[in-house]
Amino acid sequence: MSTELKRIPSPREIEQMCEAAQQAVVSFLLSKIPAKRMRDVEVVVEAIGDKPLTLNIEVSVTEGSQRKETSEIVDEATRVALNAAESKARDLGL
């Protein structure tokens, strides 16, 4: 996510945006893949700069044999995370 903000966010506001993105990914993945099928989930949200703020989101899921399906789900989870971060920015008045 790279977006022009109305003002420079505080470190706590950046942290809240990153947390919103992470929570959105986990919730989305659990809605699509049963927890017992997921062997490993890694979500990395990196914030760079402040105005503009760039969020790099990486999602990795290791599960059984359905690689293609998982890839599509991970792509969608990344979009969900970006939407959650942007929503949080709006909620914070950024």
N, C-alpha and C positions, 0 to 999 in steps of 0.2 A: 504494500500500500504506500503510495506516495501522494500526499494531499496537502494542499495549502490550508493551514489552520488560521483562525482569526487571531490567535495569540500563541505565544510560546507556552507549551504545556509544562507543568511542574514535573519533577521526577515521579511523584506519587501518581499523577494523572497518566503518565506514560506507563507506569507499572499496572494501573487499573486497565488500560487498554490491552496490554499484553495478557493479563489474567483473563480478561473477557474472551480474547481469541483462543487461549488454551482451553478454557472451560467449554467453549463452543465446539472445539474439535473433539474433545473427549465425549461430550454428550452426543454429538452427531455420529461418531464411530460406534458408540454403544447402541445407538438406534439402528445401525445397519449391520453390525457384526456381533454375534453373541460373544460375551466376554470370555467364555471358555475356549473359543476358537482363536482368540488373539494371544499370541505368545509374547509379543513385545510391542509396545507403543512408545514412540518418541515424538514429542512436540517441542520444537524450538521456535521461539518468537524473539526476534532480535530487533530492537529499536535503534535507528540511526538518525542522528540529527534531532532538530526540534521544530524548525520552520523552514522548509517542509520536513515533516516527519516521515521517515521511511520505515515500514515494518517488513522484515523478511520472515516468512513463515515456512517452516519445513516440517512435514508430517511423514512419519515412517511407521508402517504397521507390518509386523511379521505374523503371518497366520498360515493355515493349512495350504491346500493345493490351488486355491483360486486366485492366482496372481493377477490376471487381467481385471477381474471384478474388484479386487483390492485396490489396484491402481486407479480405477475410476472413482472409487469411494474416497481415496486419499485426495484426489484432485478436487472433488466436491467439498471435502472437509476443509481444504485450504480456502476455498471460496467462502465457505460458511465462517471461517475464522476472520477473514478480511472484513466481511459484512458486520460481524460482531464488534470488531475493533472500531470500525467507522461509526457504528451505532453508539458505542460508548463515548467516542469523541463528541458526537452530537449531544449526548446526555450531559457531558461535562461542559458543554458550551464552548468547545474548541472549534 
